C-alpha cells in the first residue's frame, strides 16, 4: 500500500481570490485515500532541522510573523501563525517521506517541493525549503551519503540551487521553462531549460537525454523528486503544453531510474495552478499512481 504524508489537516487562511490553490492538498489526500493509499498527517518539522537550510534571523522573523512588507510580497502569502504551522508540516512531511523511502523504497509528501525558498528569505509561495531540509537532515544523520534532487517543476528550483551551491553531498538537477519565473536563475548542478510551448515529446526527449547520465554519474543514495504539474497544458503559470499522459511518462521515467538502481525515492508535489483545480489534482494523482506502480513491480 503506498504511503503518503499530508499537511491538509492544517489549512492556512488566504484572502478570497488568492492565486495559490490551497484546496488541492485536501482534495488530493482524499482522492488517494479512496484509491487505497495510507495517508498520515504530516508531522511538524523540528527547529533544528529547519536551521540546516535557513538563517536564524529569517527563521525568527517567520516565527514572529515579522517579515516587512517587501519580504511578504516576495513570499506571496499573508503572514499568520497558521501559515507557519502549515509550512512546518509541509517540511516535516518531506522529511518523513524521505525516512519512509529509506525503509520502503518510496515515500510520498503530499505537499512540499518548496524550491524557491532561500536560506534568508521566502519567495514564490515557498516559506521553507523542504527539499534541502530533508536532504541535509538525512545526510547529517549519516543515513545517506549523497542526495540527488530531481526538480521537474516548470519553474527553476532557484532556492534549492543557491542553498546547495558548494555542497558536494547534494546534486541539483532542474528541467524548467527558460523564460518563466524566476526570471533571474541560479545555477543548479545541471539545468535543462525549455522553450515556451514545449510539449510531451520535447520534454521527454530532454529528460531522457540528460537525467540517466547524471543519475549514473552521481549514484545517489536517495532521490528527492519535485514533481510539479505546472508543466500541464493550460496551467496559469506554466507556458508548457504537456498532457496528463506526458506528466505520467515523466514521473514513470524518474521512478524507473530509481528502481533500476535500487535507489529510494521520496516525492514532493511542487506546483500546479490550472484554472480547474480538479485537473491539477488529477495530474498529481495520475503521476503518483504511476510512480507507486513502478516501484511496487
C-alpha positions as CSV (number, residue, x, y, z in Angstrom):
1,X,0.0,0.0,0.0
2,X,1.5,3.4,-1.0
3,X,2.1,5.7,2.0
4,X,1.9,9.5,2.0
5,X,2.2,12.3,4.5
6,X,-0.1,15.3,4.1
7,X,-0.4,18.7,5.9
8,X,-4.0,19.1,4.7
9,X,-5.3,18.9,8.3
10,X,-3.6,22.3,8.9
11,X,-5.1,24.8,6.5
12,X,-3.7,28.3,6.2
13,X,-6.1,31.2,5.7
14,X,-5.7,33.1,2.4
15,X,-7.7,36.1,1.2
16,X,-10.6,35.5,-1.2
17,X,-9.4,35.1,-4.8
18,X,-5.8,34.4,-3.8
19,X,-3.9,32.7,-6.7
20,X,-2.5,29.8,-4.6
21,X,-4.6,26.7,-4.9
22,X,-4.5,25.6,-1.2
23,X,-7.6,23.4,-1.7
24,X,-5.6,20.9,-3.9
25,X,-3.9,19.3,-0.9
26,X,-7.1,18.1,0.9
27,X,-8.6,17.1,-2.4
28,X,-5.6,15.0,-3.4
29,X,-5.3,13.4,0.0
30,X,-8.9,12.4,-0.1
31,X,-8.7,11.0,-3.6
32,X,-5.6,8.9,-2.8
33,X,-7.4,7.5,0.3
34,X,-10.3,6.5,-1.8
35,X,-7.8,4.8,-4.2
36,X,-6.4,2.8,-1.3
37,X,-3.4,4.8,-0.1
38,X,-2.5,5.2,3.5
39,X,-2.3,9.0,4.1
40,X,-1.0,10.1,7.5
41,X,-0.9,13.7,9.0
42,X,2.5,15.2,8.3
43,X,4.5,16.0,11.4
44,X,5.9,19.4,12.1
45,X,9.5,19.9,11.2
46,X,12.0,20.2,14.0
47,X,13.5,23.7,14.5
48,X,17.0,22.2,14.4
49,X,16.2,20.7,11.0
50,X,14.9,23.9,9.6
51,X,18.2,25.5,10.7
52,X,20.1,23.1,8.4
53,X,18.8,25.2,5.5
54,X,17.8,28.6,6.8
55,X,19.5,31.5,8.6
56,X,18.5,32.1,12.2
57,X,17.3,35.7,11.6
58,X,14.9,34.5,8.8
59,X,13.5,31.7,11.0
60,X,12.9,34.1,13.8
61,X,11.1,36.6,11.6
62,X,8.9,33.9,10.1
63,X,8.1,32.6,13.6
64,X,7.1,36.1,14.8
65,X,5.2,36.9,11.6
66,X,7.6,39.9,11.4
67,X,8.6,40.0,7.7
68,X,8.5,43.5,6.3
69,X,6.0,44.4,3.5
70,X,8.5,43.8,0.7
71,X,9.5,40.4,2.1
72,X,5.9,39.4,2.4
73,X,5.1,40.4,-1.2
74,X,8.1,38.4,-2.4
75,X,6.8,35.4,-0.4
76,X,3.3,35.7,-1.9
77,X,1.4,34.8,1.3
78,X,0.0,36.9,4.1
79,X,1.8,36.1,7.3
80,X,-0.1,34.2,10.0
81,X,0.6,31.6,12.8
82,X,-1.5,29.2,10.7
83,X,0.8,29.6,7.7
84,X,3.9,29.0,9.9
85,X,2.4,25.8,11.3
86,X,1.2,24.5,7.9
87,X,4.6,25.3,6.4
88,X,6.4,23.4,9.1
89,X,4.1,20.4,8.4
90,X,4.9,20.6,4.7
91,X,8.6,20.3,5.6
92,X,8.0,17.6,8.2
93,X,6.1,15.6,5.6
94,X,9.0,15.6,3.3
95,X,11.4,14.6,6.0
96,X,9.0,11.8,7.0
97,X,8.7,10.8,3.3
98,X,12.4,10.6,2.9
99,X,12.8,8.4,6.0
100,X,10.0,6.2,4.8
101,X,11.7,5.9,1.4
102,X,14.8,4.6,3.0
103,X,12.9,1.8,4.6
104,X,10.3,1.0,2.0
105,X,11.7,2.3,-1.4
106,X,9.1,5.0,-1.9
107,X,7.9,7.9,0.4
108,X,5.4,10.5,-0.7
109,X,5.0,14.0,0.7
110,X,1.6,15.3,-0.4
111,X,2.8,18.9,-0.3
112,X,6.4,20.3,-0.3
113,X,8.6,20.9,-3.2
114,X,9.0,24.5,-2.0
115,X,12.1,25.1,-4.0
116,X,12.0,28.9,-4.2
117,X,12.8,29.4,-0.5
118,X,16.4,30.7,0.0
119,X,18.4,30.5,3.2
120,X,17.5,34.0,4.2
121,X,14.1,34.6,2.5
122,X,11.0,33.0,1.1
123,X,9.8,33.5,-2.5
124,X,7.1,32.3,-4.8
125,X,4.8,30.7,-2.2
126,X,7.7,28.9,-0.6
127,X,8.3,29.6,3.1
128,X,10.9,26.9,4.0
129,X,12.9,24.8,1.6
130,X,11.7,21.3,2.4
131,X,14.0,19.6,-0.1
132,X,17.2,21.0,1.4
133,X,16.0,20.4,4.9
134,X,15.2,16.7,4.2
135,X,18.4,16.2,2.3
136,X,20.7,17.7,4.9
137,X,18.8,16.1,7.8
138,X,19.5,12.6,6.5
139,X,23.0,13.5,5.4
140,X,23.9,14.9,8.7
141,X,22.5,11.9,10.5
142,X,24.6,9.6,8.3
143,X,21.6,7.8,6.9
144,X,22.8,8.7,3.3
145,X,26.0,9.9,1.8
146,X,24.7,11.6,-1.4
147,X,21.3,13.0,-2.5
148,X,20.1,13.9,-5.9
149,X,17.4,16.5,-6.2
150,X,15.4,16.0,-9.4
151,X,13.3,19.1,-9.9
152,X,10.8,18.8,-12.8
153,X,8.5,21.7,-11.8
154,X,8.1,24.2,-14.6
155,X,9.9,26.8,-12.6
156,X,13.6,26.5,-11.8
157,X,14.5,25.4,-8.3
158,X,16.4,28.6,-7.6
159,X,16.4,28.5,-3.8
160,X,17.5,24.8,-3.7
161,X,20.3,25.5,-6.2
162,X,21.5,28.6,-4.2
163,X,21.5,26.9,-0.8
164,X,23.2,23.8,-2.1
165,X,25.9,25.5,-4.1
166,X,29.2,24.1,-3.0
167,X,27.6,21.3,-1.0
168,X,29.0,18.2,-2.8
169,X,26.7,15.9,-0.9
170,X,23.6,17.3,-2.7
171,X,23.4,17.4,-6.5
172,X,20.7,19.6,-8.0
173,X,19.0,19.0,-11.4
174,X,16.3,21.2,-12.9
175,X,14.2,21.0,-16.1
176,X,12.2,24.2,-16.4
177,X,10.8,26.9,-18.7
178,X,13.7,29.1,-19.8
179,X,11.6,32.3,-19.9
180,X,9.4,31.5,-16.9
181,X,9.8,32.6,-13.2
182,X,12.3,33.0,-11.6
183,X,13.5,35.5,-14.3
184,X,17.0,35.5,-12.7
185,X,18.0,31.9,-12.5
186,X,20.5,30.4,-10.0
187,X,23.0,27.7,-11.2
188,X,21.9,24.1,-10.5
189,X,24.5,21.4,-11.0
190,X,22.6,20.6,-14.2
191,X,20.0,22.9,-15.7
192,X,17.9,21.9,-18.7
193,X,15.9,25.0,-19.9
194,X,13.0,24.5,-22.3
195,X,11.3,26.9,-24.7
196,X,7.8,28.1,-24.1
197,X,5.2,25.7,-25.6
198,X,7.4,22.6,-25.3
199,X,5.1,19.5,-25.2
200,X,5.4,15.9,-24.3
201,X,8.0,14.8,-26.9
202,X,10.3,17.8,-26.4
203,X,10.1,17.5,-22.7
204,X,10.6,13.7,-22.5
205,X,13.5,13.9,-25.0
206,X,15.3,16.5,-22.9
207,X,14.7,14.3,-19.8
208,X,15.9,11.1,-21.4
209,X,18.9,12.9,-22.9
210,X,20.2,14.3,-19.5
211,X,18.9,12.5,-16.4
212,X,20.1,8.9,-16.9
213,X,23.7,10.0,-17.4
214,X,23.6,12.3,-14.4
215,X,22.0,9.6,-12.3
216,X,24.7,7.1,-13.3
217,X,27.5,9.7,-12.5
218,X,26.1,10.7,-9.1
219,X,25.0,7.2,-7.9
220,X,22.8,8.8,-5.2
221,X,21.7,7.1,-2.0
222,X,18.4,8.9,-2.2
223,X,16.4,10.8,-4.8
224,X,14.2,13.7,-3.7
225,X,11.8,14.4,-6.5
226,X,9.9,17.7,-7.1
227,X,7.1,16.7,-9.5
228,X,5.3,19.9,-10.1
229,X,2.4,19.5,-12.5
230,X,2.5,23.2,-13.6
231,X,4.0,21.7,-16.8
232,X,0.5,20.8,-17.8
233,X,-1.1,22.4,-20.8
234,X,-3.4,25.2,-19.6
235,X,-1.6,25.8,-16.3
236,X,-1.9,29.5,-15.5
237,X,1.8,29.9,-14.7
238,X,3.2,27.1,-16.8
239,X,3.8,28.1,-20.5
240,X,4.5,24.4,-21.4
241,X,1.9,22.1,-23.1
242,X,2.3,18.6,-21.5
243,X,-0.7,16.3,-21.5
244,X,-1.6,14.3,-18.4
245,X,-0.1,11.3,-20.3
246,X,3.2,13.3,-20.6
247,X,3.2,14.0,-16.9
248,X,2.7,10.3,-16.2
249,X,5.5,9.4,-18.6
250,X,7.8,11.9,-16.9
251,X,7.1,10.6,-13.5
252,X,7.4,7.0,-14.6
253,X,10.9,7.8,-16.1
254,X,12.1,9.0,-12.7
255,X,10.7,6.0,-10.9
256,X,12.2,3.5,-13.4
257,X,15.6,5.0,-13.0
258,X,15.3,4.6,-9.2
259,X,14.0,1.1,-9.5
260,X,16.8,0.0,-11.8
261,X,19.4,1.4,-9.4
262,X,17.7,0.3,-6.2
263,X,17.7,3.9,-5.1
264,X,15.0,5.1,-2.6
265,X,12.7,7.8,-3.9
266,X,10.9,10.5,-2.0
267,X,8.5,12.6,-3.9
268,X,7.0,16.0,-3.3
269,X,4.2,17.8,-5.1
270,X,5.6,21.1,-6.2
271,X,3.4,23.5,-8.3
272,X,0.1,23.1,-10.1
273,X,-2.0,26.2,-10.9
274,X,-4.5,25.1,-13.5
275,X,-7.7,27.2,-13.5
276,X,-9.6,23.9,-12.9
277,X,-8.2,22.6,-9.6
278,X,-9.6,19.2,-10.5
279,X,-7.2,18.9,-13.4
280,X,-4.3,19.7,-11.1
281,X,-5.4,17.1,-8.6
282,X,-6.0,14.5,-11.4
283,X,-2.5,15.1,-12.8
284,X,-0.8,14.8,-9.4
285,X,-2.8,11.6,-8.6
286,X,-2.1,10.0,-12.0
287,X,1.7,10.7,-11.7
288,X,1.9,9.4,-8.1
289,X,-0.1,6.3,-9.0
290,X,2.3,5.6,-11.9
291,X,5.3,6.0,-9.6
292,X,3.9,3.7,-7.0
293,X,3.1,1.1,-9.6
294,X,6.7,1.2,-11.0
295,X,8.3,0.8,-7.6
296,X,5.8,-1.9,-6.5
297,X,6.7,-4.1,-9.5
